[in-house]
Amino acid sequence: MDIWQILMMPFSWLLKVFCQVFDSYGIALLLFTVVVKIVLFPLHLKGKKSMIKMNVLNAQVQEIQKRCGKDQEKCNQEIQKFYAENNANPMSGCGWQMIPMLILMPLYAIIRRPLKYMMSLTEAATTAVANALGWTDFTPVGYNELTLAPMLNAGNLETAKTAAAATGASAAGMFLINFEFFGLDLSKTPQLMFWKTGWDWAAIGLFLLPVLSAALALVSSLVMQKTNQMNKDQPAPKMNWSLLLMSPIMSLWIGFAMPAGMCVYWIANSLLGMVQELICGRLCRKDYEAAQREMAEQAARAKEEEKERRRVAAEKKAAAIAAGKDPKKAHQKRKQEPGVDLAASREGLRAYARGRAYDPNRYPVTPYWDPNGPAKPEKPAGEEEKAGPLPSPAGAQTGEQKAKEAQAPAPSEESGDYEEAYAGDGEET
Protein backbone atom coordinates (compact mmCIF):
# COMPACT_ATOMS: atom_id res chain seq x y z
CA MET A 1 0.00 0.00 0.00
CA ASP A 2 1.56 3.31 -1.12
CA ILE A 3 1.24 6.74 0.47
CA TRP A 4 -1.61 7.79 -1.84
CA GLN A 5 -3.72 4.83 -0.82
CA ILE A 6 -3.19 5.74 2.83
CA LEU A 7 -4.14 9.40 2.28
CA MET A 8 -7.28 8.51 0.28
CA MET A 9 -8.35 5.66 2.53
CA PRO A 10 -11.17 7.65 4.27
CA PHE A 11 -12.72 8.63 0.92
CA SER A 12 -12.35 5.21 -0.68
CA TRP A 13 -13.65 3.42 2.40
CA LEU A 14 -16.74 5.65 2.57
CA LEU A 15 -17.55 5.21 -1.12
CA LYS A 16 -16.99 1.45 -0.88
CA VAL A 17 -19.39 1.11 2.08
CA PHE A 18 -22.13 3.01 0.26
CA CYS A 19 -21.63 0.91 -2.89
CA GLN A 20 -21.93 -2.36 -0.94
CA VAL A 21 -24.90 -1.26 1.16
CA PHE A 22 -27.04 0.32 -1.57
CA ASP A 23 -25.68 -1.66 -4.56
CA SER A 24 -25.65 1.51 -6.67
CA TYR A 25 -22.65 3.55 -7.70
CA GLY A 26 -24.81 6.64 -8.32
CA ILE A 27 -26.48 6.53 -4.89
CA ALA A 28 -23.04 6.01 -3.32
CA LEU A 29 -21.77 9.21 -4.97
CA LEU A 30 -24.83 11.18 -3.79
CA LEU A 31 -24.43 9.99 -0.20
CA PHE A 32 -20.69 10.62 -0.38
CA THR A 33 -21.43 14.24 -1.34
CA VAL A 34 -23.91 14.60 1.54
CA VAL A 35 -21.36 13.38 4.06
CA VAL A 36 -18.68 15.73 2.70
CA LYS A 37 -21.09 18.70 2.93
CA ILE A 38 -22.05 17.83 6.50
CA VAL A 39 -18.42 17.51 7.58
CA LEU A 40 -17.46 20.82 5.96
CA PHE A 41 -20.55 22.72 7.10
CA PRO A 42 -18.88 24.26 10.23
CA LEU A 43 -16.10 25.63 8.06
CA HIS A 44 -18.65 27.01 5.61
CA LEU A 45 -20.53 28.75 8.44
CA LYS A 46 -17.30 30.15 9.86
CA GLY A 47 -16.42 31.53 6.43
CA LYS A 48 -19.82 33.23 6.22
CA LYS A 49 -19.32 34.94 9.57
CA SER A 50 -15.84 36.03 8.57
CA MET A 51 -17.24 37.51 5.38
CA ILE A 52 -19.80 39.50 7.41
CA LYS A 53 -17.00 40.86 9.57
CA MET A 54 -15.01 41.87 6.50
CA ASN A 55 -18.04 43.76 5.16
CA VAL A 56 -18.20 45.71 8.43
CA LEU A 57 -14.49 46.57 8.30
CA ASN A 58 -14.59 47.49 4.62
CA ALA A 59 -15.70 51.07 5.34
CA GLN A 60 -12.68 51.70 7.58
CA VAL A 61 -10.37 50.10 5.02
CA GLN A 62 -11.65 52.58 2.42
CA GLU A 63 -10.91 55.44 4.83
CA ILE A 64 -7.32 54.18 5.20
CA GLN A 65 -6.94 54.03 1.42
CA LYS A 66 -8.29 57.56 1.08
CA ARG A 67 -5.97 58.84 3.81
CA CYS A 68 -2.83 57.23 2.34
CA GLY A 69 -3.55 58.45 -1.18
CA LYS A 70 -1.06 57.21 -3.78
CA ASP A 71 1.44 55.84 -1.24
CA GLN A 72 0.67 52.17 -1.92
CA GLU A 73 3.33 50.77 0.40
CA LYS A 74 2.13 52.77 3.39
CA CYS A 75 -1.48 51.90 2.54
CA ASN A 76 -0.73 48.15 2.57
CA GLN A 77 1.08 48.42 5.89
CA GLU A 78 -1.78 50.35 7.47
CA ILE A 79 -4.37 47.87 6.21
CA GLN A 80 -2.39 44.85 7.46
CA LYS A 81 -2.00 46.51 10.86
CA PHE A 82 -5.73 47.27 10.94
CA TYR A 83 -6.63 43.64 10.14
CA ALA A 84 -4.24 42.40 12.83
CA GLU A 85 -5.77 44.71 15.45
CA ASN A 86 -9.30 43.53 14.59
CA ASN A 87 -8.30 39.83 14.26
CA ALA A 88 -9.59 39.66 10.68
CA ASN A 89 -8.35 37.71 7.68
CA PRO A 90 -9.53 38.85 4.22
CA MET A 91 -8.95 35.34 2.78
CA SER A 92 -10.93 33.43 5.41
CA GLY A 93 -14.24 34.30 3.79
CA CYS A 94 -13.44 32.64 0.47
CA GLY A 95 -11.03 29.89 1.49
CA TRP A 96 -13.83 27.47 2.33
CA GLN A 97 -15.11 27.74 -1.26
CA MET A 98 -11.96 26.00 -2.50
CA ILE A 99 -12.42 22.92 -0.28
CA PRO A 100 -14.94 21.20 -2.62
CA MET A 101 -12.37 21.62 -5.39
CA LEU A 102 -9.80 19.82 -3.26
CA ILE A 103 -12.26 16.95 -2.69
CA LEU A 104 -12.37 16.41 -6.46
CA MET A 105 -8.74 15.29 -6.57
CA PRO A 106 -9.04 12.16 -4.39
CA LEU A 107 -12.54 11.44 -5.73
CA TYR A 108 -11.28 11.55 -9.31
CA ALA A 109 -8.47 9.11 -8.45
CA ILE A 110 -10.92 6.74 -6.74
CA ILE A 111 -13.34 6.84 -9.68
CA ARG A 112 -10.55 6.36 -12.21
CA ARG A 113 -8.93 3.40 -10.40
CA PRO A 114 -11.62 1.58 -8.36
CA LEU A 115 -9.67 -1.70 -8.14
CA LYS A 116 -6.67 -0.02 -6.57
CA TYR A 117 -8.37 2.34 -4.10
CA MET A 118 -11.69 0.60 -3.35
CA MET A 119 -10.54 -3.04 -3.62
CA SER A 120 -6.89 -2.53 -2.49
CA LEU A 121 -5.39 -4.49 -5.42
CA THR A 122 -1.84 -3.98 -6.62
CA GLU A 123 -1.04 -3.27 -10.26
CA ALA A 124 0.16 -6.86 -10.73
CA ALA A 125 -3.08 -8.22 -9.23
CA THR A 126 -5.17 -5.90 -11.41
CA THR A 127 -3.29 -7.05 -14.51
CA ALA A 128 -3.83 -10.70 -13.53
CA VAL A 129 -7.58 -10.09 -13.08
CA ALA A 130 -7.77 -8.48 -16.53
CA ASN A 131 -5.92 -11.40 -18.12
CA ALA A 132 -8.26 -13.85 -16.37
CA LEU A 133 -11.25 -11.99 -17.84
CA GLY A 134 -9.81 -12.10 -21.36
CA TRP A 135 -8.11 -8.69 -21.56
CA THR A 136 -4.62 -9.80 -22.51
CA ASP A 137 -3.02 -6.42 -23.36
CA PHE A 138 -4.26 -4.65 -20.23
CA THR A 139 -2.11 -1.94 -18.61
CA PRO A 140 -3.19 -0.06 -15.42
CA VAL A 141 -3.21 3.40 -16.99
CA GLY A 142 -5.89 5.95 -17.85
CA TYR A 143 -9.44 4.67 -17.46
CA ASN A 144 -8.56 1.03 -18.05
CA GLU A 145 -9.43 0.04 -14.48
CA LEU A 146 -12.76 1.84 -14.77
CA THR A 147 -13.45 -0.15 -17.93
CA LEU A 148 -12.37 -3.39 -16.23
CA ALA A 149 -14.58 -2.93 -13.13
CA PRO A 150 -17.95 -3.30 -14.99
CA MET A 151 -16.64 -6.55 -16.55
CA LEU A 152 -16.79 -8.19 -13.12
CA ASN A 153 -20.03 -10.10 -12.49
CA ALA A 154 -21.32 -12.88 -10.30
CA GLY A 155 -20.12 -15.54 -12.76
CA ASN A 156 -16.47 -14.52 -12.99
CA LEU A 157 -15.88 -12.90 -9.55
CA GLU A 158 -14.37 -16.05 -8.05
CA THR A 159 -12.10 -16.49 -11.08
CA ALA A 160 -10.91 -12.90 -10.67
CA LYS A 161 -10.25 -13.43 -6.95
CA THR A 162 -8.22 -16.54 -7.68
CA ALA A 163 -6.12 -14.68 -10.28
CA ALA A 164 -5.50 -11.81 -7.87
CA ALA A 165 -4.55 -14.16 -5.01
CA ALA A 166 -2.05 -15.89 -7.28
CA THR A 167 0.04 -12.70 -7.39
CA GLY A 168 0.27 -12.61 -3.58
CA ALA A 169 -2.31 -9.85 -3.15
CA SER A 170 -5.33 -10.10 -0.89
CA ALA A 171 -8.57 -10.63 -2.83
CA ALA A 172 -10.87 -10.33 0.18
CA GLY A 173 -11.77 -6.74 -0.69
CA MET A 174 -13.03 -7.48 -4.20
CA PHE A 175 -16.75 -6.88 -4.79
CA LEU A 176 -19.15 -6.09 -7.62
CA ILE A 177 -19.89 -2.44 -8.48
CA ASN A 178 -23.23 -1.56 -10.08
CA PHE A 179 -22.52 1.42 -12.37
CA GLU A 180 -26.11 1.63 -13.67
CA PHE A 181 -27.93 4.79 -12.54
CA PHE A 182 -31.28 5.72 -14.13
CA GLY A 183 -30.33 3.71 -17.21
CA LEU A 184 -26.93 5.39 -17.55
CA ASP A 185 -23.52 3.77 -17.24
CA LEU A 186 -21.54 6.03 -14.91
CA SER A 187 -18.27 4.35 -15.84
CA LYS A 188 -18.39 5.88 -19.34
CA THR A 189 -17.35 9.36 -20.41
CA PRO A 190 -20.02 11.66 -21.96
CA GLN A 191 -19.44 12.53 -25.61
CA LEU A 192 -20.03 15.98 -27.07
CA MET A 193 -21.13 14.46 -30.41
CA PHE A 194 -23.39 11.88 -28.77
CA TRP A 195 -25.37 11.14 -31.95
CA LYS A 196 -22.46 9.15 -33.35
CA THR A 197 -23.27 6.30 -30.95
CA GLY A 198 -27.01 6.41 -31.64
CA TRP A 199 -30.10 8.31 -30.51
CA ASP A 200 -30.79 6.27 -27.41
CA TRP A 201 -31.22 7.35 -23.80
CA ALA A 202 -27.81 5.98 -22.80
CA ALA A 203 -26.04 8.45 -25.13
CA ILE A 204 -28.43 11.40 -24.71
CA GLY A 205 -28.52 11.05 -20.92
CA LEU A 206 -24.74 11.07 -20.66
CA PHE A 207 -24.64 14.20 -22.82
CA LEU A 208 -27.20 15.96 -20.60
CA LEU A 209 -25.28 15.28 -17.39
CA PRO A 210 -22.48 17.87 -18.05
CA VAL A 211 -25.02 20.42 -19.32
CA LEU A 212 -27.15 20.01 -16.19
CA SER A 213 -24.03 20.17 -14.06
CA ALA A 214 -22.95 23.52 -15.59
CA ALA A 215 -26.45 25.02 -15.30
CA LEU A 216 -26.75 24.09 -11.61
CA ALA A 217 -23.26 25.45 -10.93
CA LEU A 218 -24.34 28.83 -12.38
CA VAL A 219 -27.57 28.87 -10.35
CA SER A 220 -25.61 27.96 -7.21
CA SER A 221 -23.24 30.90 -7.77
CA LEU A 222 -26.17 33.31 -8.17
CA VAL A 223 -27.82 32.01 -4.99
CA MET A 224 -24.56 32.40 -3.10
CA GLN A 225 -24.20 36.00 -4.29
CA LYS A 226 -27.79 36.76 -3.26
CA THR A 227 -27.35 35.30 0.23
CA ASN A 228 -24.12 37.27 0.72
CA GLN A 229 -26.10 40.53 0.87
CA MET A 230 -26.33 41.98 4.35
CA ASN A 231 -30.11 42.46 4.09
CA LYS A 232 -32.89 42.88 1.55
CA ASP A 233 -32.55 46.68 1.50
CA GLN A 234 -28.89 46.51 0.55
CA PRO A 235 -28.33 46.98 -3.20
CA ALA A 236 -27.06 43.92 -4.99
CA PRO A 237 -23.33 44.05 -5.69
CA LYS A 238 -22.10 44.40 -9.24
CA MET A 239 -21.83 40.97 -10.83
CA ASN A 240 -18.38 39.75 -11.72
CA TRP A 241 -19.25 37.49 -14.61
CA SER A 242 -15.73 36.11 -14.87
CA LEU A 243 -16.05 34.61 -11.37
CA LEU A 244 -19.65 33.54 -11.90
CA LEU A 245 -18.85 31.68 -15.10
CA MET A 246 -15.67 30.05 -13.80
CA SER A 247 -17.47 27.29 -11.91
CA PRO A 248 -19.96 26.41 -14.73
CA ILE A 249 -17.19 26.30 -17.32
CA MET A 250 -15.07 24.09 -15.08
CA SER A 251 -17.96 21.71 -14.43
CA LEU A 252 -18.72 21.56 -18.16
CA TRP A 253 -15.11 20.71 -18.96
CA ILE A 254 -14.96 18.08 -16.21
CA GLY A 255 -18.23 16.58 -17.45
CA PHE A 256 -17.00 15.95 -21.00
CA ALA A 257 -13.42 15.02 -20.04
CA MET A 258 -13.99 12.55 -17.18
CA PRO A 259 -16.34 9.65 -16.35
CA ALA A 260 -20.00 10.42 -15.75
CA GLY A 261 -19.60 9.71 -12.04
CA MET A 262 -17.87 13.09 -11.65
CA CYS A 263 -20.94 14.81 -13.13
CA VAL A 264 -23.16 13.12 -10.55
CA TYR A 265 -20.92 14.39 -7.76
CA TRP A 266 -20.89 17.92 -9.23
CA ILE A 267 -24.68 18.01 -9.61
CA ALA A 268 -25.16 16.83 -6.03
CA ASN A 269 -22.58 19.33 -4.80
CA SER A 270 -24.40 22.26 -6.49
CA LEU A 271 -27.83 21.23 -5.16
CA LEU A 272 -26.57 20.73 -1.63
CA GLY A 273 -24.57 23.95 -1.85
CA MET A 274 -27.75 25.95 -2.48
CA VAL A 275 -29.46 24.29 0.49
CA GLN A 276 -26.39 24.99 2.61
CA GLU A 277 -26.42 28.68 1.64
CA LEU A 278 -30.06 29.07 2.68
CA ILE A 279 -29.40 27.40 6.03
CA CYS A 280 -26.36 29.58 6.68
CA GLY A 281 -28.41 32.68 5.79
CA ARG A 282 -30.95 31.82 8.48
CA LEU A 283 -28.30 30.98 11.08
CA CYS A 284 -26.38 34.21 10.37
CA ARG A 285 -29.44 36.49 10.40
CA LYS A 286 -28.54 37.94 13.81
CA ASP A 287 -24.97 38.47 12.65
CA TYR A 288 -26.27 40.28 9.57
CA GLU A 289 -28.45 42.59 11.68
CA ALA A 290 -25.64 43.32 14.16
CA ALA A 291 -23.25 44.05 11.31
CA GLN A 292 -25.77 46.35 9.67
CA ARG A 293 -26.16 48.36 12.89
CA GLU A 294 -22.40 48.60 13.31
CA MET A 295 -21.98 49.79 9.72
CA ALA A 296 -24.61 52.51 10.30
CA GLU A 297 -22.80 53.62 13.47
CA GLN A 298 -19.50 53.74 11.60
CA ALA A 299 -21.05 55.87 8.87
CA ALA A 300 -22.43 58.30 11.47
CA ARG A 301 -19.05 58.50 13.25
CA ALA A 302 -17.26 59.10 9.96
CA LYS A 303 -19.66 61.93 9.15
CA GLU A 304 -19.10 63.58 12.53
CA GLU A 305 -15.32 63.23 12.19
CA GLU A 306 -15.45 64.88 8.78
CA LYS A 307 -17.46 67.78 10.21
CA GLU A 308 -14.95 68.16 13.05
CA ARG A 309 -12.03 68.08 10.63
CA ARG A 310 -13.58 70.83 8.52
CA ARG A 311 -14.34 72.93 11.60
CA VAL A 312 -10.74 72.69 12.84
CA ALA A 313 -9.43 73.56 9.37
CA ALA A 314 -11.73 76.61 9.20
CA GLU A 315 -10.56 77.79 12.64
CA LYS A 316 -6.90 77.46 11.65
CA LYS A 317 -7.51 79.43 8.48
CA ALA A 318 -9.36 82.18 10.36
CA ALA A 319 -6.53 82.41 12.91
CA ALA A 320 -3.94 82.65 10.12
CA ILE A 321 -5.87 85.46 8.41
CA ALA A 322 -6.19 87.34 11.70
CA ALA A 323 -2.42 87.06 12.27
CA GLY A 324 -1.66 88.27 8.75
CA LYS A 325 -0.39 84.91 7.63
CA ASP A 326 -2.93 84.21 4.93
CA PRO A 327 -1.09 82.06 2.34
CA LYS A 328 -2.91 83.79 -0.53
CA LYS A 329 -1.88 87.29 0.61
CA ALA A 330 1.65 86.07 1.29
CA HIS A 331 1.86 84.87 -2.29
CA GLN A 332 0.67 88.26 -3.54
CA LYS A 333 3.26 90.05 -1.40
CA ARG A 334 5.95 87.81 -2.79
CA LYS A 335 5.03 88.98 -6.28
CA GLN A 336 5.34 92.65 -5.24
CA GLU A 337 8.85 92.30 -3.79
CA PRO A 338 11.49 94.61 -5.38
CA GLY A 339 13.88 93.05 -7.83
CA VAL A 340 11.26 90.83 -9.42
CA ASP A 341 10.52 92.17 -12.89
CA LEU A 342 7.64 90.17 -14.30
CA ALA A 343 7.09 92.57 -17.21
CA ALA A 344 10.45 91.64 -18.71
CA SER A 345 9.38 88.06 -19.12
CA ARG A 346 5.94 88.82 -20.52
CA GLU A 347 5.20 88.54 -24.19
CA GLY A 348 1.74 89.75 -25.06
CA LEU A 349 -0.80 88.47 -22.55
CA ARG A 350 1.16 85.31 -21.80
CA ALA A 351 2.95 85.68 -18.48
CA TYR A 352 6.44 84.14 -18.33
CA ALA A 353 6.32 83.34 -22.06
CA ARG A 354 10.09 83.90 -22.20
CA GLY A 355 10.72 82.33 -18.82
CA ARG A 356 11.37 83.77 -15.41
CA ALA A 357 15.13 84.05 -16.06
CA TYR A 358 14.77 86.21 -19.19
CA ASP A 359 17.09 89.27 -19.16
CA PRO A 360 16.90 91.68 -22.12
CA ASN A 361 20.37 93.16 -21.32
CA ARG A 362 22.19 89.85 -21.21
CA TYR A 363 23.48 90.04 -24.81
CA PRO A 364 24.45 93.48 -26.34
CA VAL A 365 23.28 94.65 -29.77
CA THR A 366 26.14 94.60 -32.33
CA PRO A 367 26.58 98.11 -33.84
CA TYR A 368 25.89 98.48 -37.54
CA TRP A 369 28.86 99.02 -39.89
CA ASP A 370 28.29 99.97 -43.53
CA PRO A 371 30.39 97.72 -45.73
CA ASN A 372 30.38 100.41 -48.51
CA GLY A 373 31.63 103.16 -46.20
CA PRO A 374 35.11 103.85 -44.92
CA ALA A 375 37.15 100.90 -43.80
CA LYS A 376 36.59 99.84 -40.28
CA PRO A 377 39.67 100.56 -38.22
CA GLU A 378 41.27 97.66 -36.48
CA LYS A 379 41.33 97.88 -32.73
CA PRO A 380 44.70 97.51 -31.11
CA ALA A 381 45.40 94.26 -29.28
CA GLY A 382 44.15 94.19 -25.76
CA GLU A 383 41.59 96.91 -26.32
CA GLU A 384 38.68 94.52 -25.80
CA GLU A 385 40.03 93.60 -22.41
CA LYS A 386 40.43 97.27 -21.40
CA ALA A 387 37.06 98.26 -22.69
CA GLY A 388 34.28 98.77 -20.25
CA PRO A 389 30.96 97.04 -20.22
CA LEU A 390 29.28 96.53 -23.55
CA PRO A 391 26.73 99.17 -24.52
CA SER A 392 23.10 98.44 -23.94
CA PRO A 393 20.59 98.60 -26.76
CA ALA A 394 18.70 101.80 -27.41
CA GLY A 395 15.78 102.28 -25.11
CA ALA A 396 17.24 99.98 -22.49
CA GLN A 397 19.83 102.34 -20.83
CA THR A 398 19.28 103.45 -17.34
CA GLY A 399 19.27 107.12 -16.31
CA GLU A 400 22.81 106.90 -14.96
CA GLN A 401 24.14 105.58 -18.29
CA LYS A 402 22.43 108.41 -20.21
CA ALA A 403 23.97 111.02 -17.93
CA LYS A 404 27.47 109.63 -18.47
CA GLU A 405 26.98 109.66 -22.24
CA ALA A 406 25.90 113.33 -22.11
CA GLN A 407 29.09 114.35 -20.20
CA ALA A 408 31.43 112.39 -22.45
CA PRO A 409 33.31 114.38 -25.20
CA ALA A 410 32.16 114.09 -28.79
CA PRO A 411 34.21 111.72 -30.95
CA SER A 412 36.87 113.38 -33.18
CA GLU A 413 36.90 113.18 -36.96
CA GLU A 414 40.14 111.25 -36.93
CA SER A 415 38.75 108.58 -34.70
CA GLY A 416 37.01 106.86 -37.56
CA ASP A 417 34.01 106.07 -35.45
CA TYR A 418 31.16 104.29 -37.11
CA GLU A 419 28.64 107.00 -36.17
CA GLU A 420 30.56 109.70 -38.13
CA ALA A 421 30.88 107.41 -41.12
CA TYR A 422 27.22 106.64 -40.96
CA ALA A 423 26.32 110.38 -40.69
CA GLY A 424 28.52 111.30 -43.69
CA ASP A 425 26.90 108.59 -45.71
CA GLY A 426 23.54 110.07 -44.87
CA GLU A 427 24.56 113.56 -46.06
CA GLU A 428 25.60 112.25 -49.46
CA THR A 429 22.24 110.69 -49.92
HUZIRA-V143663 format. One record per residue. RES is the residue in one letter. SS is DSSP state (hx for helix, st for strand, lp for the rest). OMEGA is omega in whole degrees, 0 to 359 (none if undefined). Layout:
# HUZIRA-V143663
res-><RES & RES>
ss-><SS & SS>
omega-><OMEGA & OMEGA>
This chain:
# HUZIRA-V143663
res-><M & D & I & W & Q & I & L & M & M & P & F & S & W & L & L & K & V & F & C & Q & V & F & D & S & Y & G & I & A & L & L & L & F & T & V & V & V & K & I & V & L & F & P & L & H & L & K & G & K & K & S & M & I & K & M & N & V & L & N & A & Q & V & Q & E & I & Q & K & R & C & G & K & D & Q & E & K & C & N & Q & E & I & Q & K & F & Y & A & E & N & N & A & N & P & M & S & G & C & G & W & Q & M & I & P & M & L & I & L & M & P & L & Y & A & I & I & R & R & P & L & K & Y & M & M & S & L & T & E & A & A & T & T & A & V & A & N & A & L & G & W & T & D & F & T & P & V & G & Y & N & E & L & T & L & A & P & M & L & N & A & G & N & L & E & T & A & K & T & A & A & A & A & T & G & A & S & A & A & G & M & F & L & I & N & F & E & F & F & G & L & D & L & S & K & T & P & Q & L & M & F & W & K & T & G & W & D & W & A & A & I & G & L & F & L & L & P & V & L & S & A & A & L & A & L & V & S & S & L & V & M & Q & K & T & N & Q & M & N & K & D & Q & P & A & P & K & M & N & W & S & L & L & L & M & S & P & I & M & S & L & W & I & G & F & A & M & P & A & G & M & C & V & Y & W & I & A & N & S & L & L & G & M & V & Q & E & L & I & C & G & R & L & C & R & K & D & Y & E & A & A & Q & R & E & M & A & E & Q & A & A & R & A & K & E & E & E & K & E & R & R & R & V & A & A & E & K & K & A & A & A & I & A & A & G & K & D & P & K & K & A & H & Q & K & R & K & Q & E & P & G & V & D & L & A & A & S & R & E & G & L & R & A & Y & A & R & G & R & A & Y & D & P & N & R & Y & P & V & T & P & Y & W & D & P & N & G & P & A & K & P & E & K & P & A & G & E & E & E & K & A & G & P & L & P & S & P & A & G & A & Q & T & G & E & Q & K & A & K & E & A & Q & A & P & A & P & S & E & E & S & G & D & Y & E & E & A & Y & A & G & D & G & E & E & T>
ss-><lp & lp & hx & hx & hx & hx & hx & lp & hx & hx & hx & hx & hx & hx & hx & hx & hx & hx & hx & hx & hx & hx & lp & lp & hx & hx & hx & hx & hx & hx & hx & hx & hx & hx & hx & hx & hx & hx & hx & hx & hx & hx & hx & hx & hx & hx & hx & hx & hx & hx & hx & hx & hx & hx & hx & hx & hx & hx & hx & hx & hx & hx & hx & hx & hx & hx & hx & hx & lp & lp & lp & hx & hx & hx & hx & hx & hx & hx & hx & hx & hx & hx & hx & hx & hx & lp & lp & lp & lp & lp & lp & hx & hx & hx & hx & hx & hx & hx & hx & hx & hx & hx & hx & hx & hx & hx & hx & hx & hx & hx & hx & hx & lp & hx & hx & hx & hx & lp & lp & lp & lp & lp & hx & hx & hx & hx & hx & hx & hx & hx & hx & hx & lp & lp & lp & lp & lp & lp & lp & lp & lp & lp & lp & hx & hx & hx & hx & hx & hx & lp & lp & lp & lp & lp & lp & lp & hx & hx & hx & hx & hx & hx & hx & hx & hx & hx & lp & lp & lp & lp & lp & lp & lp & lp & lp & lp & lp & lp & lp & st & st & lp & lp & st & st & lp & lp & lp & st & lp & lp & lp & lp & hx & hx & hx & hx & lp & lp & lp & hx & hx & hx & hx & hx & hx & hx & hx & hx & hx & hx & hx & hx & hx & hx & hx & hx & hx & hx & hx & hx & hx & hx & hx & hx & hx & hx & lp & lp & lp & lp & lp & lp & lp & lp & lp & lp & lp & lp & lp & hx & hx & hx & hx & hx & hx & hx & hx & hx & hx & hx & hx & hx & hx & hx & hx & hx & lp & st & hx & hx & hx & hx & hx & hx & hx & hx & hx & hx & hx & hx & hx & hx & hx & hx & hx & hx & hx & hx & hx & hx & hx & hx & lp & hx & hx & hx & hx & hx & hx & hx & hx & hx & hx & hx & hx & hx & hx & hx & hx & hx & hx & hx & hx & hx & hx & hx & hx & hx & hx & hx & hx & hx & hx & hx & hx & hx & hx & hx & hx & hx & hx & lp & lp & lp & lp & hx & hx & hx & hx & hx & hx & hx & hx & hx & lp & lp & lp & lp & lp & lp & lp & hx & hx & hx & lp & st & lp & lp & st & lp & lp & lp & lp & lp & lp & lp & lp & lp & lp & lp & lp & lp & lp & lp & lp & lp & lp & lp & lp & lp & lp & lp & lp & lp & lp & lp & lp & lp & lp & lp & lp & hx & hx & hx & hx & lp & lp & lp & lp & lp & lp & lp & lp & lp & lp & lp & lp & hx & hx & hx & hx & hx & hx & hx & hx & hx & lp & lp & lp & lp & lp & hx & hx & hx & lp & lp & hx & hx & hx & hx & hx & hx & hx & hx & hx & hx & hx & lp>
omega-><182 & 185 & 181 & 177 & 179 & 181 & 183 & 182 & 178 & 181 & 182 & 179 & 181 & 180 & 179 & 180 & 180 & 178 & 181 & 183 & 186 & 178 & 179 & 180 & 179 & 178 & 178 & 178 & 178 & 180 & 176 & 179 & 179 & 181 & 179 & 180 & 180 & 181 & 183 & 183 & 178 & 177 & 178 & 180 & 178 & 177 & 177 & 181 & 177 & 178 & 178 & 179 & 179 & 176 & 179 & 182 & 185 & 180 & 179 & 176 & 178 & 176 & 178 & 179 & 179 & 182 & 182 & 178 & 184 & 179 & 187 & 181 & 178 & 179 & 180 & 179 & 179 & 181 & 178 & 177 & 179 & 177 & 180 & 179 & 181 & 178 & 182 & 178 & 183 & 182 & 184 & 182 & 182 & 181 & 181 & 180 & 181 & 183 & 177 & 176 & 180 & 178 & 182 & 185 & 177 & 180 & 178 & 179 & 180 & 179 & 183 & 183 & 183 & 182 & 180 & 188 & 181 & 181 & 175 & 177 & 175 & 179 & 178 & 179 & 178 & 178 & 178 & 178 & 180 & 178 & 179 & 180 & 176 & 179 & 189 & 182 & 183 & 171 & 183 & 179 & 177 & 180 & 182 & 179 & 178 & 175 & 181 & 184 & 178 & 179 & 177 & 176 & 184 & 183 & 184 & 182 & 181 & 177 & 179 & 179 & 179 & 179 & 179 & 180 & 180 & 179 & 181 & 180 & 178 & 180 & 183 & 183 & 181 & 179 & 180 & 179 & 178 & 183 & 180 & 180 & 184 & 178 & 181 & 178 & 185 & 177 & 181 & 180 & 178 & 181 & 180 & 176 & 187 & 185 & 180 & 179 & 179 & 182 & 177 & 184 & 181 & 180 & 181 & 180 & 177 & 178 & 183 & 181 & 178 & 180 & 178 & 179 & 179 & 180 & 180 & 177 & 177 & 179 & 179 & 178 & 178 & 178 & 179 & 179 & 179 & 182 & 178 & 176 & 183 & 175 & 184 & 181 & 180 & 179 & 181 & 179 & 179 & 184 & 172 & 187 & 178 & 178 & 181 & 184 & 182 & 181 & 177 & 180 & 179 & 180 & 178 & 179 & 179 & 183 & 182 & 182 & 186 & 180 & 185 & 178 & 177 & 177 & 179 & 178 & 183 & 178 & 179 & 180 & 179 & 180 & 179 & 177 & 178 & 177 & 180 & 179 & 179 & 178 & 179 & 178 & 178 & 181 & 183 & 183 & 179 & 178 & 177 & 182 & 179 & 179 & 179 & 178 & 180 & 178 & 177 & 178 & 178 & 179 & 178 & 179 & 179 & 178 & 178 & 179 & 178 & 177 & 180 & 179 & 179 & 179 & 179 & 179 & 179 & 178 & 179 & 180 & 179 & 178 & 179 & 179 & 180 & 180 & 180 & 181 & 179 & 183 & 179 & 179 & 178 & 178 & 178 & 177 & 180 & 178 & 184 & 180 & 179 & 180 & 179 & 182 & 180 & 182 & 182 & 182 & 179 & 177 & 186 & 179 & 183 & 180 & 178 & 179 & 179 & 179 & 182 & 184 & 183 & 179 & 183 & 182 & 183 & 181 & 182 & 177 & 180 & 180 & 181 & 175 & 182 & 180 & 179 & 181 & 179 & 180 & 180 & 182 & 178 & 180 & 178 & 181 & 178 & 181 & 180 & 181 & 182 & 183 & 180 & 179 & 181 & 181 & 178 & 178 & 180 & 179 & 181 & 179 & 176 & 180 & 180 & 179 & 179 & 180 & 178 & 179 & 180 & 181 & 183 & 179 & 180 & 180 & 180 & 181 & 184 & 183 & 179 & 182 & 185 & 181 & 179 & 179 & 179 & 180 & 177 & 177 & 179 & 181 & 181 & 179 & none>
